[in-house]
């Protein structure tokens, strides 16, 4: 294995040399105690070994068998993962000879309850080959990332983790040849909702230059973000775990904490594991932002009419504010079965078709190349049009929607 060393303000980080440059995996960006806000890392104790994949947050597949599930078969079959609450790590894909390169910071989805950056679809090398530094972030999920009893935590800890990752990248990405003033966020599903939350936060104003939201961004509804912490619900979870106090709950084994959240009060679980207005990072339900954006949905997405309405309402709002917003509709049917489903666009948008078991064709690869080219151009300039592929206008009417098929 050939390695590469980078000296950052935090210290030395060693990664692997690749055919496109180098990759640094499992790089720590913050630390956090259970149910506490993250603290951004400013100094490593010794050399940071970033040659192997890091851990991800405990979630269902850490404790229960998931081999019967669709997304396991699509994105994770045959893979192995390690889990730990101490999961605030990121991967950095660095182009060769990078200098003041634009940066895409990717936030994975998974209903705020699952997912991790080392699943098959999250390969960022397609962007790195186009001169973009690609960073992917793990953050706390489910009960560990969204506990909000109002007394010990006002919630949204997973969103605070993402904000901490942005801060770490701004402080350190120059060492990798990146431009800290050209950071674009990209996310899908709950990751898109996270991206929108971050670009609408006054705390991050001026830190983010663009956003791409896949199947999740758009006009905010009544349930996102939650208006306030739900003390009653989280006390029920603590009681279900057998804890007589918050301190006992805070120190219980992770599996016991997760199982209590997962198996008790199922309606509350679905409603409460979401970002919460805390008056700090998330001040209100406003979705106003000056950040240029790309936003889109899939033909057979989750609740397609709802997601389409969210995306177009957001774009109309941005038009009134004079902020460019480019809208797309992903209509490609995947081989061999003509499939379309929530998250299917990730293979194309991330240029990772080669990691899939599906028999993708030259036409699929050409479509993926166009999407990656456009999104890389957007990261560099704020315009998703290229010399090879133009004609995409900021949204003003339905006729401006770019169709990927």
Secondary structure by P-SEA (a helix, b strand, c coil): cbbbbbbccccbbbbbbccccbbbcccccccccccbbbbbbccccccccccbbbbbccccccccccccccccccccccccbbbbcccccbbbbbcccccbbbbbbbbbbccccccccccccccaaaaaaacbbbbbbbbbcccccccccccccccaaaaaaaaaaaaaaaaccccccccccbbbbbbccaaaaaaaaaaacccccccccbbbbcccccccccccccccccaaaaaaaaaaaccccaaaaaaccaaaaaaaaaccaaaaaaccccccccccccccccccccccccccccccccaaaaaaaaaaaaaaaaaaacbbbbbbbbbccccccccccccccccccccccccccccccaaaaaaaaaaaaaaaaaacccccccccccccccccccccccccc
